[in-house]
Amino acid sequence: MNQETWRLIGYILVMAGVTYAIRALPLTLFRKNITNVYIRSFLKYIPYAVLGAMTLPAIFFSTDSVISAIIGLAVAAVLAYREKSLLTVAAAACGAVFLAERLLPLVF
């Protein structure tokens, strides 16, 4: 094998080690239950914050125009507020973006 192959294998091994360490260290360091109210409430909201931070930028850059993305986001927000199912919210938002991208060139 040439030098580039060994370098690629090294990169993969380092990333595998880092990924494993990120998951294994909290399990080995924190063996007792966390009783601090502030830390527990912080950890409770982390998944929602990360999901929002990953999803919101993707919403605005996944369509051809920001206007159609805002329309889709508005439709999704209204339907989610009315407690519709996830499938209904996703389908309606996709449909709204589809229609917006077809109709916006006619308006502007």
N, C-alpha and C positions, 0 to 999 in steps of 0.2 A: 504494500500500500504506500501511496505517496504521502507527502507532508500535509497536503490539504485535507486528506481523509483523516489523518491522525488529529489534526487541529479540530475538525468537525466533531469527531468522537469526544475529544476533550471538552468542547463547548457543551455537548449534550450531557456529559457526565457532571459537569459543574452545575448546569441548570437543574438536573435531576437531584443533586445534593442540596441545592438551595431550596427547591420546592419541598423536598422531604423535611428539611430542617424547619421550615416555616410551619409545617403541620405537626411535627413531632415535639418541638420545644415547648409549646404551651402545655401539652399533655404530660410532659416530664417535669416541668417546673411548678405547675400549679396542681398539686395533688388534692388539696383540701377544697371544699366548696367555698366560693367567693361570697362573703356575707356583707360586704360593704354595699350599701344601698346605691350610692352614686355610681360605682363601677358596674353593678348589675344593670342599672337603668341605661348606662352608656352602652354596654354590650348588647342589650336588648334591641336597641335601635340601629346598630351598625349594619345589619343586612339590608334594611330599608334604605339607608343613606347610600350605601354602595350601589344598590340596584338603581336608585334614582340617578346617581352620578354617572352611571354607565349608560342608562337608557335615554335620558333627556337629550344629550348631545347627538345621539344616534338618530333621534326623531327628526331633528332639524336638518341633518345632512344626508338623509336617506332618500330624499325626493329631488325632483328636478328644480323645484322652487321652494323658497321658505314659506311663501304664502299657502301653498297646498299642505305643507307640513303643519302649519299653525291651524289650518282648518281641520285636519285629521286629529290633531291633539285636542282641539276644542270639542269635537264630536266624542272622542274617547273620554275626555274629562266629564262631560255631561252625562254620558251613559254610565260611567263608573260611579258618579255621584248618585245616580238613581238606582244603584246596586243591581245592574244588569250582569249577566254572566260574562266570564272572560272571553268566551268565544263570540258572543254578541258584540262586545266592545271592540275586539280586534277586527272582526269582519266589517263592522260599521265604519271604523276608522280607515281601514283599507279602501272600502268603497268610497268614502268621502274624498280621500286623496286621489283615487282614480278619477272620479268625476271632476274634481277641482283641476287636475292637470289636463283634462280634456276640454273643460269649459273656459279656463283662464286665458288661453291664447285667443279665444273668440272675443273676450271682453277687452283685453288690453291690446 
